[in-house]
Amino acid sequence: MNKLVEIFKAWGIAFNPDDKQAELAGKRMEICDGCVNKKTSPVIHCGLCGCALKGKIYSPVQGACPANKWNDIDKEWFNAKFQYEKLKRLEKQRLEEENKNK
C-alpha cells in the first residue's frame, strides 16, 4: 500500500474505529509507550518514521512499525481478522446455496 494512502486510511480509522481496531491500536500504543523511539515534542510521534502516533497506531497495514515492534500482535490480529472474514464468506456462500435450492 502506498504510504500516503496508508496515512489517510489510518487517520480515517482513528476518527471512528470499531471495537477491534481500537483494541489493536491500544495494544500498539502500549508497545510505543515503552519504546525508546517514542518522542513527545512537539507532538507524540515515532522518532524513526516521524508519524504522529495518534494516527499511526490505527494503520491498516500489518507491520507498520518501522522498528518491527508490532509484528507479534499484528500477526495475531490480522490472522484472526482473515479467519473471521473467511468464515463470513463461507456462511454467505452457504446461505446463497440454500436459497438456490428452495
CORZIJO-V549800 format. One record per residue. N is the residue number from 1. RES is the residue in one small letter. OMEGA is omega in whole degrees, 0 to 359 (* if undefined). Layout:
BEGIN
n res omega
N RES OMEGA
N RES OMEGA
END
This chain:
BEGIN
n res omega
1 m 176
2 n 182
3 k 179
4 l 178
5 v 178
6 e 180
7 i 180
8 f 179
9 k 180
10 a 180
11 w 176
12 g 178
13 i 182
14 a 181
15 f 180
16 n 183
17 p 170
18 d 185
19 d 181
20 k 178
21 q 178
22 a 178
23 e 178
24 l 180
25 a 178
26 g 179
27 k 178
28 r 182
29 m 176
30 e 178
31 i 181
32 c 181
33 d 179
34 g 185
35 c 179
36 v 181
37 n 179
38 k 179
39 k 184
40 t 181
41 s 4
42 p 173
43 v 177
44 i 184
45 h 176
46 c 179
47 g 179
48 l 184
49 c 179
50 g 182
51 c 173
52 a 184
53 l 178
54 k 177
55 g 185
56 k 183
57 i 178
58 y 180
59 s 178
60 p 183
61 v 176
62 q 178
63 g 184
64 a 178
65 c 181
66 p 177
67 a 180
68 n 182
69 k 179
70 w 190
71 n 183
72 d 181
73 i 177
74 d 181
75 k 179
76 e 184
77 w 182
78 f 175
79 n 178
80 a 179
81 k 179
82 f 180
83 q 179
84 y 180
85 e 178
86 k 178
87 l 178
88 k 179
89 r 180
90 l 179
91 e 179
92 k 179
93 q 179
94 r 179
95 l 178
96 e 178
97 e 178
98 e 181
99 n 177
100 k 185
101 n 180
102 k *
END
